[in-house]
Each structure stands twice: as C-alpha cells, then as structure tokens.
Amino acid sequence: MKNLLEWLTTGDVSVQYQVHRDLLDSSAKTTSLLQERIQREGWGLRFLGKQKSNGHWGISFYQPKWTSTHYTLLDLKTIGLSPGNEAAQKAALLVLNEPRGAHGGINLAQSLLDSDVCVNGMALSYSSWFLPKDHRLQIIVDYLLDTQMTDGGWNCRYLNPETTHSSLHSTLSVLEGLLEFRRTRQRYRLSEIIVAEKKAILFLLKHNLYQSHRTGKTIDERMLKLSFPCRWRYDILRCLDYMRDANVPYDAAMESALEIIAGKRRADGSWPLQEKHKGKVHFDMEKTGTSSRWNTLRCLRVLKHFGRLKAW
C-alpha cells in the first residue's frame, strides 16, 4: 500500500476520527469536527437510520444478535459516535430503566432470573459513554464489584458452584465498562474499582493474554484472530487495545501477543479482517479476508503505544 495513512484517512469518517485522535495526535478541533460528522454520514448514519420510533433496534433489548439495542449501542460507542447524540441517549435510557436481576445488575435478556456479567460490563461501557451523569450507572458498578471472583476476574456462570475460574471474555467486558465509568468522574466506589481493575489485569497477564495458566496452551484459537466488531468475544487485539486505552504499563506477559499481532501485518502495511462473529447484522462495515481499516488502525495504535511501531 503506497500510503497507509492516506488509505486510513480516506475511509469512513468514524475511522478518520480515531486515526486523527490516536495516531496523528491532531488538534482537539480537528478530532471534534470529525466526531460530529459520524452521526450525519457513513456507518454512523446507517446505524442510526435503523432505529425504531420507540428508541430500539432489532426485536428487543438483547435480540437478535447483533442488531438488538444492546449491541447497536455498543457498536455506536465503538465507532466513536458523539456522546451527546440524542438518539443514542434515548436508547441508553431505556437500557438503564430495565428491571434488575435477582442478584443485582440490569437484566436485559429477562429469559433468566439473574443478570449477566458480560452484558452488564458492556452496558456500563456504552451507558457511561452516552449518559455519564446518570447515577443509575452505580447499580451496575455495585453488581460488577460484588461478582468479582477470587482469582481476580469475572465469569457469567459465577453462580454455578462448579465455576471456580474466571473467563477472559467476561473479564475484559467488565474491565472496559469500569474504565468508561471512571471517565464519567462520578467517583463512586473509585478506590474499590481501581483495586478490582488491578486484580483483573493481573488475571489476564497470568494467562499471557491467551494461554492456559496450567498448560500454557492457547485457550481458543479464535482468540488469536483479528475480528471486528468484537461483540462479547475476547481476542488478543481487543485485550491489547484495552491495555493501551487504560494506559497499562508494558509487561513481559504481553510479549507473545504483541508478536502475534505484529506478525499478522501484510506486505502492504495493512492488517486483515480475519473473522466475523456469526449472527444477524445491520450491514457489513468490512469484508472478511480483505485489508481492514479498523484492524489496521487498532493494530497500529497498540504497537505505537507499546513502542513496537517501526514504520507506518
């Protein structure tokens, strides 16, 4: 690819926004103008155009994957839609108004008595983004802090007596939510959140981000593939991008994952979209097997943050 940055900055405005913010260190004015355009054009406009008059997407809060209100809000937050967007705020309010689970949290699925840890982590992430001043976010924080396991992570099956080990999937979803909540500056249970985050990060590092802590084998080969959007599924790029975003210092336990990411770079300087998680979607942002602006952006900013970027 003759000019990688030119290719990235001629993509969808949502990609342009994050390239200028995370790679080019552009001015606040430039990035703000780009972010405001997301709701008026490209993928952002297409997502918003699928919203129903009642404020929802899909059939319900959580169905179907991936066109439900829950996952659409997660997509909108991920692509960087302005937090002040009224349509997204309306939907996020509906989420926070949902009934509570038997052991706390927000029960979006309602097919079970209890709330889901992963869902609450994701809901905290996008609700903190779109409704940073809403004190009902604290209900989710309480639930997540109360359900942290002794090994430092989280698991959606924590109520099962046979569940003794945390899940990488659940743990990363919760960490992303807690990070976004801290940015609201509500300061609710802040010291406890910071302690919980440190324990969870150590849990991820103990697994070298993708390996069994007992055998050293890869937990799931899909964790090594470059997917986007990530949905609820864990992978090493999503984890490293969280570490970058949370400003977690480099640790030797990250080394193997960083090498794997760097090794997936194509000869033209880009990274591919290797996999999509099966399910109904509003539309495809990119095609599997092709060079991906999203994954190229994410890989570049991770390698840049950890001092591994030799050239664009």
Helices and strands as residue ranges (DSSP letters): H 4-8, H 13-22, H 28-37, H 42-49, H 69-79, H 86-96, H 117-130, H 137-146, H 168-182, H 190-206, G 221-224, H 236-245, G 252-254, H 255-263, E 271-272, E 291-292, H 293-305
